[in-house]
Amino acid sequence: MPSERQCPDCDESLERMQLNESHGQPSIVSTEGGLASRLLSGSLTPVPYVCPECRRTLLYAEE
């Protein structure tokens, strides 16, 4: 996994952010299992990254 993530739109370095969980736990839902079941089991966490240039926001599943 690259140490620095790049925006796929403008090639700027993405900034790692934190999810605001003050209004409840964020959730990812899937009916297929696989990655979503690992996220829901707690083995992976959705982590947002934001591009400071174009404001694109991407969620990555990280351990």
C-alpha positions as CSV (number, residue, x, y, z in Angstrom):
1,M,0.0,0.0,0.0
2,P,1.5,3.4,-0.9
3,S,2.5,5.6,2.0
4,E,1.0,8.7,0.3
5,R,-2.3,8.5,-1.5
6,Q,-2.9,10.6,-4.6
7,C,-6.1,12.1,-5.9
8,P,-7.2,10.2,-9.1
9,D,-8.6,13.4,-10.6
10,C,-5.8,16.0,-10.1
11,D,-2.8,14.0,-8.6
12,E,-2.6,16.1,-5.4
13,S,-1.7,14.3,-2.2
14,L,-4.7,13.3,-0.2
15,E,-5.2,14.4,3.4
16,R,-6.3,11.7,5.9
17,M,-9.3,12.7,7.9
18,Q,-11.4,11.2,10.7
19,L,-15.1,10.3,10.5
20,N,-17.4,12.3,12.9
21,E,-19.1,9.7,14.9
22,S,-21.0,12.0,17.2
23,H,-24.3,11.2,15.6
24,G,-23.9,7.5,15.5
25,Q,-21.5,4.9,14.0
26,P,-21.0,5.3,10.2
27,S,-21.9,2.2,8.4
28,I,-21.2,0.4,5.1
29,V,-23.9,-2.1,4.0
30,S,-23.5,-5.0,1.6
31,T,-25.6,-8.0,0.8
32,E,-22.7,-9.9,-0.8
33,G,-20.4,-10.4,2.2
34,G,-16.6,-10.1,1.3
35,L,-15.0,-6.8,2.1
36,A,-18.2,-5.3,3.7
37,S,-18.4,-8.3,6.2
38,R,-14.8,-7.6,7.2
39,L,-15.6,-3.9,7.7
40,L,-18.6,-4.7,9.8
41,S,-16.7,-7.3,11.9
42,G,-14.3,-4.6,13.0
43,S,-11.2,-6.0,11.2
44,L,-11.2,-3.0,8.8
45,T,-12.2,0.6,9.4
46,P,-13.4,3.1,6.8
47,V,-11.0,6.1,6.7
48,P,-11.8,9.2,4.7
49,Y,-9.1,11.0,2.6
50,V,-9.8,14.4,1.1
51,C,-8.1,16.2,-1.8
52,P,-7.2,19.8,-0.7
53,E,-7.3,20.9,-4.4
54,C,-10.6,19.5,-5.8
55,R,-12.3,18.4,-2.5
56,R,-12.8,14.8,-3.8
57,T,-13.4,12.5,-0.8
58,L,-12.5,8.9,-0.9
59,L,-13.0,6.2,1.7
60,Y,-10.4,3.5,2.1
61,A,-10.7,0.4,4.2
62,E,-7.7,0.2,6.6
63,E,-6.7,-2.1,9.4
